[in-house]
Amino acid sequence: MAIDNNEILRMLKSPELRNEGFDALVHAFTQRLYWHIRRMVVVHDDAADLLQETWIKVFDGIGSFRGSGAELTAWLYRIATNNCLSMLRHKYRRPLMFFDDPGSRLLERFAESEGESSESIESKFQKALLSLPTKQRTVFNLRYYDELSYAEISRITGISEASLKTNYHYAQKRIKELMIL
């Protein structure tokens, strides 16, 4: 039986149950966070490292978390997303550039892992997704794969719901265009 977020928070706030609560939190969210991270960074090793960093930050910060069970999911995704964006900025930044969208380099890594001859629909979809700007790709992943509402995505990213809807619309449009090619 799965424990709900409110029960996990209750356990985390109790000194006697903190470790058990953290184990329940990890059990409840590891798979979801891993795949969220993996879609952002593509490579398993990077995703595994970022997931571990995410759990360390969660463990360190859970004592100061003041939100409700409903806000816990957004808080976890925000930490994971920020870790991913930070890693992508640092790993794929060109010298003297403030921010370089890592999409083309992620596409190269995806092609290496899939093999150049891979032309399956899933492969075309992933290539189209990786060609999106980071913000659009993040919004698309959170909405399409993680099935989060715009309100939840807004809490995660700090971007207005209207802007998120626009980014999602443009992401869908661009993916459709690239799938037809």
Secondary structure, DSSP 8 states (H G I E B T S, - for coil): ----HHHHHHHHHSTTTHHHHHHHHHHHHHHHHHHHHHHHH--HHHHHHHHHHHHHHHHHHGGG----HHHHHHHHHHHHHHHHHHHHHHHS--TT-S---THHHHHHHHHHHH-TT---HHHHHHHHHHTS-HHHHHHHIIIIIS---HHHHHHHH---HHHHHHHHHHHHHHHHHHHH-
